Amino acid sequence: MKIHKNLYISGKVQGVFYRKSTKEIADKLGVKGFVQNMPDGSVYAEAEGEEADISKFIAWCHIGPAAAKVTEIKVENADVVDFNEFIIWR
């Protein structure tokens, strides 16, 4: 069953290839949605996919790429919107 999660990711997550790395892991897991930088220095993502894949995706988001330092992630359930791909919003 497909699920949808909204992720609010805080810490040192801008300027460390967080969005690029997030897209790579999403594509590898078959997760659809988007990721974007926020004005406050955080990153926001929406992710859809099978529950097991979303769990792996969220676990990866807690770590991020090597240069990142994730301090907090807030995860919210949301309605599925049927994204076709995973994109980086600028």
CYANA upper distance limits for C-alpha pairs under 8 A (distance plus 0.5 A):
  1 MET  CA     49 GLY  CA      8.37
  1 MET  CA     50 GLU  CA      6.21
  1 MET  CA     51 GLU  CA      7.44
  2 LYS  CA     48 GLU  CA      7.08
  2 LYS  CA     49 GLY  CA      5.39
  2 LYS  CA     50 GLU  CA      5.18
  2 LYS  CA     51 GLU  CA      7.11
  2 LYS  CA     80 VAL  CA      7.88
  3 ILE  CA     48 GLU  CA      5.99
  3 ILE  CA     49 GLY  CA      6.12
  3 ILE  CA     50 GLU  CA      6.68
  3 ILE  CA     51 GLU  CA      6.69
  3 ILE  CA     54 ILE  CA      8.32
  3 ILE  CA     77 ASN  CA      8.50
  3 ILE  CA     78 ALA  CA      8.41
  3 ILE  CA     79 ASP  CA      8.09
  3 ILE  CA     80 VAL  CA      6.66
  4 HIS  CA     46 GLU  CA      7.62
  4 HIS  CA     47 ALA  CA      6.12
  4 HIS  CA     48 GLU  CA      4.88
  4 HIS  CA     49 GLY  CA      7.35
  4 HIS  CA     77 ASN  CA      6.63
  4 HIS  CA     78 ALA  CA      5.87
  4 HIS  CA     79 ASP  CA      6.53
  4 HIS  CA     80 VAL  CA      5.68
  4 HIS  CA     81 VAL  CA      8.36
  5 LYS  CA     46 GLU  CA      6.24
  5 LYS  CA     47 ALA  CA      5.84
  5 LYS  CA     48 GLU  CA      7.02
  5 LYS  CA     54 ILE  CA      8.46
  5 LYS  CA     75 VAL  CA      6.92
  5 LYS  CA     76 GLU  CA      6.04
  5 LYS  CA     77 ASN  CA      5.31
  5 LYS  CA     78 ALA  CA      6.19
  6 ASN  CA     44 TYR  CA      7.98
  6 ASN  CA     45 ALA  CA      6.39
  6 ASN  CA     46 GLU  CA      5.02
  6 ASN  CA     47 ALA  CA      7.04
  6 ASN  CA     75 VAL  CA      6.13
  6 ASN  CA     76 GLU  CA      5.56
  6 ASN  CA     77 ASN  CA      6.92
  6 ASN  CA     78 ALA  CA      7.25
  7 LEU  CA     44 TYR  CA      6.20
  7 LEU  CA     45 ALA  CA      5.58
  7 LEU  CA     46 GLU  CA      6.66
  7 LEU  CA     47 ALA  CA      8.44
  7 LEU  CA     73 ILE  CA      6.99
  7 LEU  CA     74 LYS  CA      6.19
  7 LEU  CA     75 VAL  CA      5.21
  7 LEU  CA     76 GLU  CA      7.11
  8 TYR  CA     42 SER  CA      7.74
  8 TYR  CA     43 VAL  CA      6.68
  8 TYR  CA     44 TYR  CA      5.34
  8 TYR  CA     45 ALA  CA      7.24
  8 TYR  CA     73 ILE  CA      5.95
  8 TYR  CA     74 LYS  CA      5.54
  8 TYR  CA     75 VAL  CA      7.06
  9 ILE  CA     13 VAL  CA      8.10
  9 ILE  CA     42 SER  CA      6.21
  9 ILE  CA     43 VAL  CA      5.57
  9 ILE  CA     44 TYR  CA      6.62
  9 ILE  CA     61 CYS  CA      8.33
  9 ILE  CA     70 VAL  CA      7.52
  9 ILE  CA     71 THR  CA      8.35
  9 ILE  CA     72 GLU  CA      6.47
  9 ILE  CA     73 ILE  CA      5.05
  9 ILE  CA     74 LYS  CA      7.19
 10 SER  CA     41 GLY  CA      8.02
 10 SER  CA     42 SER  CA      5.29
 10 SER  CA     43 VAL  CA      7.10
 10 SER  CA     70 VAL  CA      6.41
 10 SER  CA     71 THR  CA      6.18
 10 SER  CA     72 GLU  CA      5.66
 10 SER  CA     73 ILE  CA      6.78
 11 GLY  CA     41 GLY  CA      8.34
 11 GLY  CA     42 SER  CA      7.18
 11 GLY  CA     68 ALA  CA      8.17
 11 GLY  CA     69 LYS  CA      6.14
 11 GLY  CA     70 VAL  CA      5.07
 11 GLY  CA     71 THR  CA      5.26
 11 GLY  CA     72 GLU  CA      7.26
 12 LYS  CA     16 VAL  CA      8.13
 12 LYS  CA     41 GLY  CA      8.32
 12 LYS  CA     42 SER  CA      8.33
 12 LYS  CA     68 ALA  CA      5.84
 12 LYS  CA     69 LYS  CA      5.35
 12 LYS  CA     70 VAL  CA      6.61
 12 LYS  CA     71 THR  CA      8.31
 13 VAL  CA     17 PHE  CA      8.36
 13 VAL  CA     18 TYR  CA      6.27
 13 VAL  CA     41 GLY  CA      7.77
 13 VAL  CA     42 SER  CA      6.85
 13 VAL  CA     43 VAL  CA      7.12
 13 VAL  CA     68 ALA  CA      5.85
 13 VAL  CA     69 LYS  CA      7.08
 13 VAL  CA     70 VAL  CA      7.14
 14 GLN  CA     18 TYR  CA      7.00
 14 GLN  CA     37 ASN  CA      7.43
 14 GLN  CA     41 GLY  CA      6.81
 14 GLN  CA     42 SER  CA      7.52
 14 GLN  CA     43 VAL  CA      7.86
 14 GLN  CA     68 ALA  CA      8.43
 16 VAL  CA     65 PRO  CA      7.73
 16 VAL  CA     67 ALA  CA      5.97
 16 VAL  CA     68 ALA  CA      6.26
 17 PHE  CA     21 SER  CA      6.52
 17 PHE  CA     65 PRO  CA      7.44
 17 PHE  CA     67 ALA  CA      8.48
 18 TYR  CA     22 THR  CA      6.46
 18 TYR  CA     64 GLY  CA      6.81
 18 TYR  CA     65 PRO  CA      6.51
 18 TYR  CA     68 ALA  CA      7.44
 19 ARG  CA     23 LYS  CA      6.74
 19 ARG  CA     35 VAL  CA      6.57
 19 ARG  CA     36 GLN  CA      7.27
 19 ARG  CA     37 ASN  CA      8.24
 19 ARG  CA     43 VAL  CA      8.46
 19 ARG  CA     88 ILE  CA      7.00
 20 LYS  CA     24 GLU  CA      6.89
 20 LYS  CA     88 ILE  CA      7.85
 21 SER  CA     25 ILE  CA      6.82
 21 SER  CA     64 GLY  CA      7.83
 21 SER  CA     65 PRO  CA      6.78
 22 THR  CA     26 ALA  CA      6.54
 22 THR  CA     35 VAL  CA      7.93
 22 THR  CA     61 CYS  CA      7.78
 22 THR  CA     64 GLY  CA      7.90
 23 LYS  CA     27 ASP  CA      6.52
 23 LYS  CA     34 PHE  CA      8.36
 23 LYS  CA     35 VAL  CA      8.08
 23 LYS  CA     86 PHE  CA      6.78
 23 LYS  CA     87 ILE  CA      7.18
 23 LYS  CA     88 ILE  CA      7.51
 24 GLU  CA     28 LYS  CA      6.71
 25 ILE  CA     29 LEU  CA      6.66
 25 ILE  CA     57 PHE  CA      7.55
 25 ILE  CA     60 TRP  CA      8.44
 26 ALA  CA     30 GLY  CA      6.38
 26 ALA  CA     31 VAL  CA      5.21
 26 ALA  CA     32 LYS  CA      7.27
 26 ALA  CA     57 PHE  CA      7.19
 26 ALA  CA     86 PHE  CA      7.23
 27 ASP  CA     31 VAL  CA      6.59
 27 ASP  CA     32 LYS  CA      8.07
 27 ASP  CA     86 PHE  CA      7.34
 29 LEU  CA     53 ASP  CA      6.43
 29 LEU  CA     57 PHE  CA      7.92
 30 GLY  CA     49 GLY  CA      7.51
 30 GLY  CA     53 ASP  CA      7.94
 31 VAL  CA     47 ALA  CA      6.78
 31 VAL  CA     48 GLU  CA      6.14
 31 VAL  CA     49 GLY  CA      5.55
 31 VAL  CA     50 GLU  CA      8.35
 31 VAL  CA     53 ASP  CA      7.39
 31 VAL  CA     54 ILE  CA      7.44
 31 VAL  CA     57 PHE  CA      8.28
 31 VAL  CA     85 GLU  CA      8.18
 31 VAL  CA     86 PHE  CA      7.34
 32 LYS  CA     47 ALA  CA      6.15
 32 LYS  CA     48 GLU  CA      5.65
 32 LYS  CA     49 GLY  CA      6.95
 32 LYS  CA     83 PHE  CA      6.09
 32 LYS  CA     84 ASN  CA      6.83
 32 LYS  CA     85 GLU  CA      5.25
 32 LYS  CA     86 PHE  CA      4.93
 32 LYS  CA     87 ILE  CA      8.48
 33 GLY  CA     45 ALA  CA      7.89
 33 GLY  CA     46 GLU  CA      5.76
 33 GLY  CA     47 ALA  CA      5.17
 33 GLY  CA     48 GLU  CA      6.54
 33 GLY  CA     83 PHE  CA      6.02
 33 GLY  CA     84 ASN  CA      8.07
 33 GLY  CA     85 GLU  CA      6.61
 33 GLY  CA     86 PHE  CA      4.95
 33 GLY  CA     87 ILE  CA      6.93
 34 PHE  CA     45 ALA  CA      6.05
 34 PHE  CA     46 GLU  CA      5.98
 34 PHE  CA     47 ALA  CA      7.24
 34 PHE  CA     86 PHE  CA      5.62
 34 PHE  CA     87 ILE  CA      5.16
 34 PHE  CA     88 ILE  CA      6.10
 34 PHE  CA     89 TRP  CA      7.14
 35 VAL  CA     43 VAL  CA      7.57
 35 VAL  CA     44 TYR  CA      6.26
 35 VAL  CA     45 ALA  CA      4.67
 35 VAL  CA     46 GLU  CA      7.10
 35 VAL  CA     86 PHE  CA      8.40
 35 VAL  CA     87 ILE  CA      7.08
 35 VAL  CA     88 ILE  CA      5.60
 35 VAL  CA     89 TRP  CA      6.51
 36 GLN  CA     43 VAL  CA      6.24
 36 GLN  CA     44 TYR  CA      5.94
 36 GLN  CA     45 ALA  CA      6.84
 36 GLN  CA     88 ILE  CA      6.50
 36 GLN  CA     89 TRP  CA      5.40
 36 GLN  CA     90 ARG  CA      6.71
 37 ASN  CA     41 GLY  CA      7.36
 37 ASN  CA     42 SER  CA      6.68
 37 ASN  CA     43 VAL  CA      5.07
 37 ASN  CA     44 TYR  CA      6.88
 37 ASN  CA     89 TRP  CA      8.26
 37 ASN  CA     90 ARG  CA      7.68
 38 MET  CA     42 SER  CA      5.80
 38 MET  CA     43 VAL  CA      6.02
 38 MET  CA     44 TYR  CA      7.18
 47 ALA  CA     54 ILE  CA      7.64
 48 GLU  CA     54 ILE  CA      7.42
 48 GLU  CA     80 VAL  CA      7.43
 48 GLU  CA     82 ASP  CA      7.98
 48 GLU  CA     83 PHE  CA      7.78
 49 GLY  CA     53 ASP  CA      6.86
 49 GLY  CA     54 ILE  CA      6.46
 50 GLU  CA     54 ILE  CA      6.66
 51 GLU  CA     55 SER  CA      6.61
 52 ALA  CA     56 LYS  CA      6.90
 53 ASP  CA     57 PHE  CA      6.62
 54 ILE  CA     58 ILE  CA      6.57
 55 SER  CA     59 ALA  CA      6.64
 56 LYS  CA     60 TRP  CA      6.72
 57 PHE  CA     61 CYS  CA      6.73
 58 ILE  CA     62 HIS  CA      6.94
 59 ALA  CA     63 ILE  CA      7.63
 60 TRP  CA     64 GLY  CA      6.35
 61 CYS  CA     70 VAL  CA      8.49
 62 HIS  CA     70 VAL  CA      6.53
 62 HIS  CA     72 GLU  CA      8.05
 62 HIS  CA     73 ILE  CA      7.32
 63 ILE  CA     68 ALA  CA      7.95
 63 ILE  CA     69 LYS  CA      7.73
 63 ILE  CA     70 VAL  CA      6.73
 64 GLY  CA     68 ALA  CA      6.40
 64 GLY  CA     69 LYS  CA      8.01
 64 GLY  CA     70 VAL  CA      7.59
